[in-house]
Structures are given as C-alpha cells and as structure tokens.
Amino acid sequence: METISEPLPVTRETESFATLLSRWARVLGDEAAVTHLDHRTTADGRADTLTWRELDERVSAVAARLTAVAEPGERAAVLAGQSADYVVAFLGAIRAGFVAVPLFPPGLPGHAGRLAAALADCAPRVVLTTAAEFDAVRDFTAAPAVIAVDALPAAEPREWPAPDPDAPAYLQYTSGSTRSPAGVVLTHRNVLANARQACTAYGAESRTTSTVSWLPLFHDMGLILGIGAPMAAGLASVLMDPVAFLEQPARWLRALSASPGAISAAPNFAYGYCASRVTEAEKAYLELSRVVSLINGSEPVLPATIAKFQDAFGACGLRPEVHRSSYGLAEATVLVSVTDAGKPPRQVTFDRDRLAAGFAEPAASGTTLVSCGRPAGQRVRITDPVTGEAAAPGEVGEIRVSGPNVGRGYWGQPSAATFNLPPLDPDTGEGWLATGDLGVVFDGELFVTGRLKDLVVVDGRNHYPQDIEQTVEEHPGVRPHSAAAFAIDGDAGETAVVVLERAKDTDVGIAAVTAAVRAAVSAGHGLRLHDVVFLEPGEVPRTSSGKISRARCRESYLDGSLTARRLA
C-alpha cells in the first residue's frame, strides 16, 4: 500500500489562536508581534507595528464589541485589506467564540462575484472591517452589523471562555481556481494542529525566526503563515500587500533581508517573477543568507523556476537548501507535505508516456517533477480515484490525506464524497480526505502530477496541462507564467485549447508564434491543439493570489468573452 505518514501532533483541549495570543502577550509583552509594511504611502513601506501586548488588547476590544451585538457561534466575516487591522479582526472573532470568515474588501478588482457568493453562502451576522473601508463594506453586504475594528475603544479586562476544540474556528473559502468558492469548516483542533505541523516542518522558533508574507490573509497559506504559525510559536509576523509585491517584487526580498531567520512562502510563479524583475541595482541591497525557509507551493513546482531564482539571488547569500517545495490544500487547513530541511528539493525525471498512462518510471528524459516531500504530522496514501483502493507501488492515483488538520466538511454543502472516507482509523476514527489531486509516492516522497479535473484526455491519452503550458512558455514570444491549457468537448470527444499572453516588447508576429506553439506541442506531446488564443499581457484570468485559473479560462472561452479579446 502506497501510504506515508509522520507522528501526529498533540493539541491541548482548551487552546485557540486567541488563547495563545494571551500567553505570548504575557511572555513577549512589548516585542513586535505583527508589522505591516504599507507601500501605499511611502515607496520603502511605512512599518505599522503592534506589540504582543497591544495586539492582545485590541483583539479583546473587538471581542467585547462582538459579544455586545451578537451571540458566540455566529459567523463574523472579515472584509478588510492586508494590514495589522485584519489580524486584529480575525483574532477578535476567534476570541469572542464566533466563527471567523476571512474574506476581502469589495474593492478587490475582478472578485466582487466571488465575494458576494461567499457572503451569501455563510450569511454572516457581523462584518468586521476598517474605518477607511466601512462605507464600501456597508453598502456591499447585507449583514445586520458592520464594525470598524480600528475605531473601537479599549475594553475592560476580562476572562474569555476556553473554546470547544471541535467547534468551528473559521471557514476557509477555497480560492476558486478550479470551482465556485466553498467554505471549508475548520475547527480549533484542525487549525492549531496544522499551525504546529508547519512550525515544526519549517524550523520556527520564537525570538529566532519570523514569518514574512505578501500572500493574502484570506487565503489558506497566507492565513497560517501570517497569523496561525505566529500564534502557535510566538513568531513576529511581517506582512505586505500582494499588490505591493506585484508592483515591485524586490520589496518582498528586502523584507526578507531585514527579518533575521525569515520563513516565507509563495506560489511557483512568484519566484520566476522575482528572478525576471529584480534589477542588479536592487540586488546590491539584499542580504538573504539568514533566510531559513522559502516554501514553494500551491501550484506545480517547476525545476527551471527553482534554478532561475537561485541563480538570480545566490550572490545575495541565498542558500540552495532553503528552498522547500510543499503540497497542501484548504480542506486540510493548508499544509500536507514538505521537503526535508537542509537540502534542496529532490527532482526526478519520469518517462512522459508512462506517466500519462499512470505509472512513474524514472527515465533519462521526459517529465521532471519536484518532490513535495513527506507528510507533516499526518498520513498520505495514493488510491484509485473511483474505488478508493490503494494504488500499487509506482502507480499514479488520487492523493488522500488523514490527520488532525483535515477539516469537517463544506459549510452548507454536500461533503460525504470528499471528507471522512473509509477505511477509518481504528484508534482515532479518522477517515480520509479525497483531494482531487493526482500523485505518486516514489522512494518515500510525494510527487504531485496534476489535478483530476484538469486532465486533458484526447484520443484516450492523458495529458497534464502543466506539461503543455511549460512547453508553450518556452517560446520567447509567450509571456512567462501566462499559459492555461484545458479541454473542451468537441464533435469527436475532448479537444485541447491553450490560452496565453504575448510577451512584452516582442516583434514576432502572432501567427508565427502560434504556428511554433502548435508545432512544439505536437512534437513534445503528440497532441494537436484545437485552438491557440493569444491575449494582451495581464488578460488571462487569474485567482486573487495571482495563479492562472484554468477553470475561469475555460468558462470564458466557452462563453466567448475571452475569444472576443483574441489578438490577430
């Protein structure tokens, strides 16, 4: 049976992120707890810092106000921009015994529909925001109460009741990259277990390491990295806005340089983006030798991207062994597996045709995959996606996960096909989470090969979209990290479509690049593309964290809104 596991962490029965905050406020007092680098006012980023004691007091003020307007157990949605106030709002909901719902303000471009869908799904009793965003939030939401957390008076000291460890702590809405948003119900036990799994895996230690993140706090990884892990281990947290990173990626690297013992994370595209955009002049101010862990996850990890980033910043002191590739998903809080500390992630080249047929066989040439390491305090098994039976050694199948970090289900939606699947553990009673992701265990490490729903099946052959996208993006006329490959139904079955963006400052004609892309995909994959759609830079649909959304690309292609912008 292809199962790999690690010892499970122990969570005390009465703890939550908020009770841990109180403990760290007593121990660390006036030391910095959370710092937001605000690049809206100054180019270098004005540092807005709350100490542990200040954070604890402000969280209590929010909790007191919440209990005055609603009952514990209600949903409290956070609709605010990336800031220390977001941390205050989220932890205030947790302390008051509400079910927090980390979301985003109405002004996030292109995501009003997703926000409206999430609010309709969870029906919050209270919405937490800031004074600057209050009017826009009040006009957008139908919640009975809207509270600006930065306009509250201090609260009288009081004892807050200990939480039920199996009560919902928050609803983590999925990113929407593969489907409509669904709220994963995560208990206090779930999130504390995963925060501690992450701290152990990444080498986190109070007063020695800190977290640095531009990932949105309403995303699973952004929340655990920016709030969860700091609460679990007493880590200083440094936050910046995703837009600030996209405008000038050197800002992230400067924050890493200024934060001794930094632990950070980003999707694969961000590492390539940094290598391409950070100038030699900007590199002169970087000191990256003290970085502890850089996690690469949430989408396929490409060997070329790791090499490009290391080549670009090795002279700045960046050590190859700090690269840590990982695998996770919101249904498991976030983290499932990660590569070992102290050495670069393992890379293995598998025969492409055999991999497409469902078997991982090493070869001299083919598809090179980066290991996602070993489970972080949980169990992983590879199964037949239909029967749930264990896969044979070396066989590709659906990744299934079991552990204390796996959520209870989807809020108000059917969950039986995804959560708590047999066989149940005889000691814990825990079942298995069906992730919908494909992978294989090779030499004791997990390699992710793709998503079940994203597989392109043409003429009976499986094609992984990320392989096609990588081939397409090798042409200089294609903008890096812009391609999306997906399947549509044709008269004779499924056919393949690629949507991409033209490279900036290219003189090559669209027709010539299209022909070259078709030829490369045909030669490399034995696949005839039904259509190739070129768009202007920035027009391929993405999620709010900047990842390409194949699902939205497919929808926009089918309804014609995407092809209407096609470049001739």
C-alpha positions in Angstrom: 0.0 0.0 0.0 1.4 3.4 -1.0 1.0 5.2 2.3 3.4 7.5 4.0 3.0 9.0 7.4 4.5 11.1 10.2 3.8 11.3 14.0 0.6 13.3 14.7 0.9 16.5 16.9 -0.9 16.9 20.2 -3.2 19.9 20.7 -4.3 20.8 24.2 -8.0 20.7 24.7 -8.6 24.4 25.6 -6.4 26.3 23.2 -7.1 28.5 20.3 -5.1 31.2 18.4 -6.6 33.7 20.8 -5.7 31.9 24.0 -2.1 31.5 22.6 -2.1 35.2 21.9 -2.8 35.9 25.6 0.1 33.7 26.6 2.6 35.4 24.2 1.4 38.8 25.4 2.4 37.9 28.9 5.8 36.3 27.8 6.8 38.7 25.0 5.0 41.9 26.0 6.4 44.9 24.2 8.2 42.9 21.5 6.9 43.3 17.9 4.1 40.8 17.1 2.9 42.0 13.7 4.3 44.6 11.3 2.5 45.7 8.2 4.7 47.4 5.5 2.4 49.9 4.0 3.7 50.8 0.5 0.7 53.0 -0.4 2.2 56.0 1.5 5.9 55.5 1.0 7.9 53.7 -1.6 10.0 51.9 1.0 7.0 50.8 3.0 5.9 52.5 6.3 6.1 50.0 9.1 2.9 49.9 11.2 3.7 47.6 14.2 1.7 46.2 17.1 3.5 44.7 20.0 2.1 41.4 21.5 0.5 43.4 24.4 -1.0 45.9 22.0 -2.3 43.2 19.8 -3.8 41.3 22.7 -5.6 44.5 24.0 -7.0 45.4 20.6 -8.2 41.8 20.0 -10.1 42.0 23.3 -11.7 45.2 22.2 -13.1 43.6 19.1 -14.2 40.5 21.0 -16.1 42.7 23.5 -17.8 44.6 20.8 -18.8 41.4 19.0 -20.4 39.9 22.1 -22.4 43.1 22.6 -24.1 42.8 19.1 -24.4 39.0 18.5 -24.1 35.6 20.1 -21.0 33.4 20.1 -21.2 30.7 17.4 -22.4 33.2 14.8 -20.3 34.0 11.7 -18.2 37.1 11.7 -16.7 37.9 8.2 -13.6 39.9 7.9 -13.7 42.3 4.9 -10.5 44.4 5.1 -7.3 45.0 3.2 -4.0 43.4 4.1 -3.0 45.1 7.4 -2.5 44.6 11.1 -6.2 45.5 11.5 -7.0 42.4 9.6 -5.1 40.3 12.2 -6.9 42.1 14.9 -10.3 41.5 13.4 -9.7 37.8 12.7 -8.3 37.1 16.2 -11.1 39.2 17.8 -13.7 36.9 16.2 -11.9 33.8 17.4 -11.6 35.2 21.0 -15.3 36.0 21.1 -16.2 32.5 20.1 -17.5 33.4 16.7 -16.9 31.5 13.5 -14.4 33.8 11.6 -14.8 34.1 7.9 -11.6 35.6 6.4 -12.5 37.3 3.1 -11.5 40.6 1.4 -13.0 44.1 0.8 -15.3 44.8 -2.1 -12.7 46.8 -4.0 -10.5 43.8 -4.9 -10.5 44.0 -8.8 -12.4 41.2 -10.6 -13.5 39.4 -7.5 -16.8 41.0 -6.5 -18.8 38.0 -7.7 -16.7 35.6 -5.6 -17.1 37.8 -2.5 -20.9 38.0 -3.0 -21.1 34.2 -3.4 -19.1 33.6 -0.2 -21.2 36.1 1.8 -24.4 34.5 0.5 -23.1 31.1 1.4 -22.1 31.9 5.0 -24.6 34.6 5.9 -22.5 36.4 8.5 -24.2 38.0 11.4 -21.4 40.6 11.7 -18.9 42.0 9.3 -15.5 43.3 10.6 -13.7 46.0 8.6 -11.8 49.3 9.0 -12.9 52.9 9.1 -11.5 53.6 5.7 -13.4 50.7 4.1 -16.5 51.0 6.3 -18.8 52.7 3.8 -17.9 50.4 0.8 -18.4 47.3 3.0 -21.7 48.5 4.5 -23.1 49.2 1.0 -21.9 45.8 -0.3 -23.1 43.5 2.5 -26.5 42.7 3.9 -25.1 41.7 7.3 -27.0 43.2 10.3 -23.9 44.7 11.9 -20.7 46.2 10.4 -17.9 47.1 12.8 -14.7 49.2 12.1 -12.1 47.4 14.3 -9.7 50.4 14.3 -12.4 52.7 15.8 -13.2 50.7 18.9 -12.3 51.9 22.5 -10.3 49.7 24.8 -12.2 47.1 26.6 -12.2 46.3 30.3 -10.0 43.3 31.2 -12.0 40.0 31.4 -11.5 36.3 31.2 -12.6 34.8 27.9 -14.1 31.3 28.0 -11.9 28.4 26.6 -13.1 27.1 23.3 -14.5 23.7 22.5 -11.6 22.3 20.4 -14.1 20.7 18.0 -16.1 23.9 17.4 -15.6 25.7 14.1 -12.8 28.3 14.4 -13.2 29.7 10.9 -14.5 29.0 7.4 -11.7 28.9 4.8 -13.1 29.6 1.4 -11.4 27.9 -1.5 -9.5 30.2 -3.9 -11.9 29.5 -6.8 -9.1 28.3 -9.2 -11.0 25.1 -10.0 -14.6 25.8 -9.0 -17.0 28.1 -7.2 -15.9 29.1 -3.7 -16.8 26.6 -0.9 -16.3 27.2 2.8 -14.2 24.5 4.5 -15.2 24.2 8.2 -12.0 24.2 10.2 -12.1 23.5 14.0 -9.8 24.9 16.6 -8.2 21.5 16.8 -7.7 21.4 13.0 -6.0 24.8 12.7 -3.8 24.5 15.7 -2.6 21.1 14.6 -1.7 22.4 11.2 -0.1 25.6 12.5 2.1 23.4 14.7 2.8 21.0 11.9 4.0 23.9 9.8 6.2 25.4 12.6 7.9 22.0 13.2 8.4 21.5 9.4 9.8 25.0 8.7 12.0 25.2 11.8 10.1 28.0 13.5 11.3 29.2 16.9 10.2 32.2 19.0 12.6 35.1 19.0 14.8 33.3 16.5 12.6 33.1 13.4 9.9 35.3 11.9 7.4 35.0 9.1 7.4 37.3 6.1 4.4 37.2 3.7 2.7 39.0 0.9 0.2 36.2 0.5 -3.4 37.4 1.1 -4.6 36.7 4.6 -7.9 35.4 3.3 -6.0 32.5 1.6 -5.2 29.3 3.4 -1.4 29.6 3.2 -1.4 33.4 3.8 -3.5 33.0 7.0 -1.5 30.2 8.5 1.8 31.8 7.6 0.8 35.3 8.6 -1.4 34.6 11.7 -1.6 30.9 12.6 2.1 30.0 12.8 3.0 33.2 14.7 0.3 32.5 17.3 1.3 28.8 17.6 5.1 29.6 18.1 5.3 33.2 19.2 6.8 34.4 16.0 7.0 38.0 14.8 4.9 38.4 11.6 5.8 40.8 8.8 3.0 41.5 6.2 2.8 43.3 3.0 0.1 43.7 0.3 0.1 41.4 -2.7 -0.2 44.4 -4.9 3.0 45.8 -3.4 4.8 42.6 -4.3 3.4 42.6 -7.9 4.4 46.3 -8.4 8.0 45.7 -7.1 8.9 42.2 -6.2 12.2 43.4 -4.7 10.0 44.7 -1.8 9.5 41.1 -0.7 13.2 40.3 -0.8 14.1 43.5 1.1 11.6 42.4 3.8 13.3 39.0 3.9 16.7 40.7 4.2 15.5 42.9 7.1 14.0 39.9 9.0 16.6 37.6 10.5 15.5 34.0 10.4 12.8 34.7 7.8 10.3 32.0 6.8 8.2 32.8 3.8 6.1 31.2 1.1 4.9 31.9 -2.5 3.4 30.1 -5.5 5.8 29.0 -8.1 5.2 31.9 -10.5 6.4 34.4 -7.9 9.9 33.0 -7.8 10.3 33.3 -11.6 8.7 36.8 -11.4 11.4 37.9 -8.9 14.2 36.5 -11.0 13.0 38.3 -14.1 12.0 41.7 -12.5 14.5 42.4 -9.7 17.4 44.5 -11.1 21.1 44.3 -10.4 20.9 47.6 -8.6 18.2 46.3 -6.3 20.2 43.1 -5.6 23.0 45.2 -4.2 20.9 45.9 -1.1 19.8 42.3 -0.5 21.2 40.0 2.3 19.5 36.7 2.0 21.9 34.4 3.9 19.7 34.5 7.0 16.6 33.2 5.3 15.5 29.9 7.0 12.8 28.5 4.6 11.3 29.6 1.3 8.2 27.4 0.6 7.2 26.9 -3.0 3.7 25.5 -3.3 0.0 25.9 -4.3 0.7 25.0 -7.9 3.2 22.8 -9.8 6.8 23.5 -8.7 8.9 23.8 -11.8 12.6 22.8 -11.7 13.5 25.6 -14.1 11.9 28.2 -11.7 13.9 27.0 -8.7 17.1 27.1 -10.7 16.3 30.6 -12.1 15.6 32.0 -8.6 18.7 30.5 -7.1 20.9 31.7 -10.0 19.5 35.2 -9.6 20.0 35.6 -5.9 22.7 33.1 -4.9 25.2 36.0 -4.9 22.9 37.8 -2.4 23.7 34.9 0.1 20.7 32.8 -0.7 21.4 29.1 0.1 20.0 26.3 -2.1 18.9 24.3 0.8 16.3 26.9 2.0 14.1 26.1 -1.0 11.3 23.9 0.4 8.6 22.6 -2.0 5.3 21.6 -0.4 1.8 20.3 -1.1 -1.4 21.3 0.6 -5.0 22.4 0.2 -7.7 24.3 2.1 -9.5 21.1 3.0 -6.5 20.1 5.1 -6.2 23.6 6.6 -3.3 24.1 4.3 -0.1 22.1 4.7 0.1 18.4 3.9 3.7 17.6 3.0 7.0 19.4 2.6 10.6 18.5 1.6 13.2 17.9 4.2 15.2 20.9 5.7 18.8 21.3 4.9 18.9 20.1 1.3 17.4 21.2 -2.0 14.1 19.5 -3.1 14.7 16.3 -4.9 14.0 16.3 -8.7 13.2 13.1 -10.7 12.7 12.7 -14.4 9.9 10.2 -15.3 9.1 8.7 -18.7 6.4 11.0 -20.1 4.3 8.4 -21.9 4.3 6.0 -18.9 3.5 8.9 -16.6 0.5 9.8 -18.8 -0.5 6.1 -18.7 -0.5 6.2 -14.9 3.0 4.8 -13.9 6.0 6.7 -12.6 9.1 5.2 -14.2 12.5 7.1 -14.0 14.0 7.9 -17.4 16.9 9.8 -18.9 14.4 12.2 -20.5 10.7 13.0 -20.1 8.8 14.9 -17.4 10.9 16.2 -14.5 8.9 16.5 -11.2 9.9 18.2 -8.0 9.3 16.3 -4.8 6.7 17.6 -2.4 8.5 15.8 0.4 6.9 13.8 3.3 3.8 14.3 5.3 3.9 16.9 8.0 2.4 15.1 11.0 -0.3 13.3 9.0 -0.8 10.3 6.7 -0.9 10.3 2.9 -1.9 7.5 0.6 -2.3 7.0 -3.2 -5.6 5.5 -4.3 -7.7 4.5 -7.3 -9.9 7.7 -7.7 -13.0 5.6 -8.4 -12.8 2.7 -6.0 -10.6 4.2 -3.3 -8.4 1.1 -3.2 -4.7 1.6 -2.6 -2.6 2.1 -5.6 0.3 -0.3 -6.5 3.8 0.9 -5.9 4.8 3.4 -8.5 1.2 3.9 -9.7 -0.3 7.3 -10.1 -3.6 7.9 -8.3 -5.6 10.3 -6.2 -3.8 11.7 -3.2 -5.8 11.1 0.0 -4.9 12.6 3.4 -5.8 11.8 7.0 -4.8 13.7 10.1 -6.0 16.1 12.8 -5.6 19.1 10.4 -8.3 17.8 8.0 -11.5 19.9 8.1 -15.0 18.7 9.0 -16.6 19.4 5.6 -18.0 22.2 3.5 -20.3 24.8 5.1 -23.9 24.0 4.0 -22.8 21.9 1.1 -22.6 18.1 0.5 -19.3 16.8 1.8 -19.7 13.0 2.0 -17.9 12.4 -1.3 -14.8 14.3 -0.1 -14.4 14.0 3.7 -14.0 11.1 6.1 -13.8 8.4 3.5 -13.0 4.8 4.5 -11.1 3.0 5.7 -11.4 4.6 9.1 -8.5 4.6 11.6 -9.4 2.1 14.4 -7.7 4.3 17.0 -8.8 7.8 16.0 -11.9 7.1 13.9 -10.5 9.5 11.3 -11.2 8.7 7.6 -9.6 10.0 4.5 -9.8 13.3 2.6 -10.2 12.9 -1.2 -8.1 15.8 -2.5 -8.9 15.5 -6.2 -5.2 15.8 -6.9 -3.1 13.2 -8.6 0.3 12.0 -7.4 2.6 9.1 -6.8 4.9 8.0 -3.9 8.4 7.4 -5.1 11.2 6.4 -2.7 9.1 7.6 0.2 8.4 11.0 -1.1 5.2 12.5 -2.6 5.3 13.8 -6.2 2.2 15.6 -7.4 1.3 15.1 -11.1 -1.8 17.2 -11.5 -5.5 17.5 -10.8 -8.1 15.0 -11.8 -10.4 17.7 -13.1 -7.7 19.4 -15.1 -6.5 16.3 -17.0 -6.7 16.8 -20.8 -7.8 13.5 -22.3 -7.6 13.4 -26.1 -7.9 10.2 -28.1 -7.7 8.1 -25.0 -4.4 9.6 -23.8 -3.9 11.6 -20.6 -2.0 15.0 -20.9 -1.1 17.0 -17.8 -1.9 20.7 -18.5 1.1 22.0 -16.7 3.4 20.0 -19.1 1.7 21.6 -22.1 1.9 25.0 -20.5 5.6 24.6 -19.8 6.2 23.6 -23.5 4.2 26.6 -24.7 6.0 29.1 -22.5 9.4 28.0 -23.8 8.8 30.2 -26.8 10.2 33.8 -26.4 7.0 35.2 -27.9 4.9 33.9 -25.0 4.8 35.8 -21.7 6.2 33.6 -18.8 3.7 32.1 -16.4 0.7 33.1 -18.6 -0.4 29.9 -20.3 -3.5 27.9 -19.5 -4.2 24.6 -21.1 -7.6 22.9 -20.8 -10.0 20.6 -22.6 -13.4 21.3 -24.2 -15.9 19.0 -25.7 -15.7 18.6 -29.5 -17.7 16.7 -32.1 -15.3 13.7 -31.7 -14.6 14.0 -28.0 -12.4 16.2 -26.0 -10.0 18.6 -27.7 -7.3 20.8 -26.2 -7.1 24.6 -26.1 -4.3 26.9 -24.9 -4.8 30.4 -23.8 -1.8 32.6 -23.3 -0.4 36.2 -23.3 2.0 37.6 -25.7 5.4 38.6 -24.4 6.0 42.2 -23.8 8.3 44.1 -26.3 8.3 41.2 -28.8 8.5 41.8 -32.5 7.4 38.3 -33.5 4.1 38.1 -35.2 1.2 36.3 -33.5 0.7 34.0 -36.5 4.3 32.9 -36.4 4.3 32.3 -32.6 1.0 30.4 -32.9 2.5 28.1 -35.5 5.6 27.5 -33.4 3.5 26.7 -30.3 1.4 24.2 -32.2 4.4 22.5 -33.6 6.1 22.3 -30.2 3.1 20.8 -28.5 2.6 18.3 -31.4 6.3 17.2 -31.2 6.6 17.1 -27.5 3.2 15.7 -26.5 1.8 14.1 -29.7 -1.2 16.5 -29.2 -2.9 18.6 -31.8 -4.2 21.8 -30.3 -7.8 22.7 -31.3 -7.2 26.4 -30.7 -4.5 28.8 -29.5 -5.8 32.1 -28.1 -3.3 35.0 -27.7 -4.2 37.8 -25.4 -2.6 41.0 -24.2 -0.4 40.9 -21.1 -2.5 40.6 -17.9 -5.7 39.4 -19.6 -5.5 35.6 -18.8 -7.9 35.0 -15.9 -6.2 34.6 -12.5 -7.1 33.9 -8.9 -6.7 36.7 -6.3 -3.3 35.3 -5.4 -2.1 35.6 -9.0 -2.3 32.0 -10.1 -3.7 31.1 -13.5 -7.3 29.9 -13.2 -7.8 27.1 -15.8 -11.5 26.8 -14.7 -12.2 30.5 -15.4 -10.2 30.4 -18.6 -12.3 27.5 -19.8 -15.6 29.2 -18.8 -14.6 32.5 -20.5 -13.5 30.6 -23.6 -16.8 28.8 -23.9 -19.0 31.9 -23.3 -16.9 33.8 -25.9 -15.8 36.6 -23.6 -12.2 35.5 -23.8 -12.0 34.9 -27.6 -13.5 38.4 -28.1 -10.2 39.8 -26.9 -8.1 37.5 -29.1 -5.1 39.1 -30.8 -4.9 38.7 -34.6 
